[in-house]
């Protein structure tokens, strides 16, 4: 069962979670900083939080034992990704900024400690240290989607280290879907 909730306050968020236990949850335009109530849902396998301008602390996500998929999109206050290191069952991960504002990550080092990670999507993102290079340690990675905003050296480094991983920017050129001026 897929559950899509709109929770504008901590009270409505906690009330919704007390009434429902689902394997897949998507939250849109959630204005809730404290997501610790998610820890109680032991059925949760996929979580998506889109457009939450108040969320800063993602450590409760680390307590979701069997989490397989996670999307954090347009969560501009989330900078510390170290809680992800405890999400060892995670297979799919997206950490992306919104249309107008980038997400910022202190580092992607934590990703290198996720042995089951097969798919990573990083769009509209600013990275503090080491750029994309920590992704080279992802031994199970099969697919990587990146935006065209990182240094060319990072793409080249990953292309060599992640041989066999599908990524549009590991090619010598990218085909345009539509020609420019014919």
C-alpha positions in Angstrom: 0.0 0.0 0.0 1.3 3.4 -1.0 0.4 6.2 1.4 0.8 9.9 0.5 0.3 12.3 3.4 0.2 16.0 3.8 1.2 17.1 7.2 1.6 20.7 7.9 2.2 20.5 11.7 3.8 18.1 14.1 0.4 17.3 15.5 -1.1 16.3 12.2 2.1 14.3 11.3 2.0 12.3 14.6 -1.7 11.8 14.3 -1.4 10.4 10.8 1.4 8.1 11.8 -0.6 6.8 14.8 -3.4 5.8 12.5 -1.5 4.2 9.7 1.3 1.7 9.3 2.5 1.4 5.7 5.4 -0.1 3.7 5.7 3.0 1.5 5.1 6.6 2.6 5.5 9.8 0.7 5.3 13.2 2.4 4.8 16.3 0.3 5.2 19.9 1.5 5.6 18.8 5.1 6.5 21.5 7.5 7.6 19.3 10.3 11.1 19.4 11.9 10.8 16.3 14.2 10.3 13.1 12.3 11.1 10.8 15.2 7.5 9.3 15.0 8.6 7.4 11.9 10.8 5.1 14.0 7.7 3.4 15.4 6.6 2.1 11.9 8.4 -1.2 11.7 6.7 -2.0 8.3 8.3 1.0 6.5 10.5 0.0 3.5 10.3 3.1 1.3 10.2 6.7 2.5 10.1 9.9 0.5 10.1 13.4 1.9 9.6 16.1 -0.7 9.7 19.8 0.1 10.3 20.1 3.8 11.8 23.4 4.7 12.0 22.7 8.4 13.6 19.2 8.5 17.2 19.3 9.8 17.8 16.2 11.8 17.5 13.0 9.9 18.8 10.7 12.6 15.4 9.1 13.2 15.7 7.6 9.7 18.6 5.5 10.9 16.3 3.7 13.3 14.0 2.4 10.5 15.4 -1.1 10.4 14.5 -2.5 7.0 14.5 0.7 4.9 15.2 -0.1 1.2 14.4 3.2 -0.5 14.8 6.8 0.6 14.2 10.1 -1.1 15.0 13.5 0.5 14.1 16.1 -2.1 14.1 19.9 -1.4 15.1 19.6 2.2 17.5 22.6 2.4 18.3 22.4 6.1 19.6 18.8 5.9 23.4 18.9 5.7 24.6 16.1 8.0 24.2 12.8 6.2 26.1 10.7 8.8 22.9 9.0 10.1 22.7 7.2 6.7 25.6 5.1 7.8 23.2 3.0 9.9 20.9 2.4 7.0 22.7 -0.7 5.8 19.7 -2.2 4.0 19.3 0.9 1.8 19.3 0.0 -1.9 18.0 3.2 -3.4 18.8 6.8 -2.3 18.0 10.2 -3.7 19.3 13.4 -2.1 18.3 16.3 -4.3 17.6 20.0 -4.0 14.5 21.8 -5.1 13.8 23.8 -8.2 15.1 27.1 -6.6 17.3 26.0 -3.8 20.1 23.4 -3.6 20.4 20.8 -0.9 23.8 21.0 0.8 25.8 18.0 2.0 28.8 18.3 4.3 30.2 15.2 2.6 29.1 12.0 0.8 31.5 9.8 2.9 28.6 8.2 4.6 27.4 6.7 1.3 30.5 4.6 1.1 29.3 2.7 4.2 26.1 1.5 2.5 26.9 -2.0 1.2 23.5 -2.7 -0.4 23.2 0.7 -2.3 22.4 -0.1 -5.9 20.9 3.2 -7.1 21.9 6.8 -6.2 20.3 10.0 -7.5 22.0 13.4 -6.7 20.5 16.5 -8.3 20.9 20.2 -7.5 23.3 19.6 -4.7 26.3 21.4 -3.2 28.9 19.1 -1.5 31.3 20.4 1.1 34.3 18.1 1.0 35.7 15.4 -1.4 32.9 16.0 -4.0 31.6 12.9 -5.6 34.7 10.8 -4.9 33.3 8.8 -1.9 30.8 7.2 -4.3 33.7 5.2 -5.8 33.5 2.9 -2.8 30.0 1.7 -3.5 30.6 -1.9 -4.5 26.9 -2.8 -5.2 26.2 0.4 -7.2 24.5 -0.3 -10.6 23.0 3.1 -11.5 24.0 6.7 -10.8 22.1 9.7 -11.8 23.8 13.1 -11.4 23.1 16.6 -12.5 25.6 18.4 -14.7 27.0 20.6 -12.0 30.0 18.9 -10.5 33.7 19.2 -11.6 34.6 17.2 -14.7 37.4 15.5 -12.7 34.8 14.0 -10.4 32.9 12.4 -13.3 36.2 11.1 -14.8 37.3 9.7 -11.5 34.0 7.8 -11.0 33.9 6.6 -14.6 37.2 4.8 -14.0 36.4 3.5 -10.5 32.8 2.5 -11.2 33.3 0.5 -14.4 30.0 -1.0 -15.4 27.8 1.5 -13.5 25.2 3.1 -15.6 25.6 6.9 -15.6 24.9 9.4 -18.4 27.9 11.5 -17.5 30.4 8.7 -17.8 30.2 8.9 -21.6 32.5 11.1 -23.6 29.4 13.1 -24.7 25.7 13.4 -23.9 23.1 13.4 -26.6 20.6 16.2 -26.5 17.0 15.1 -26.8 16.2 18.1 -29.1 18.7 19.8 -31.5 19.7 23.4 -30.7 18.5 25.7 -33.5 18.0 22.7 -35.8 
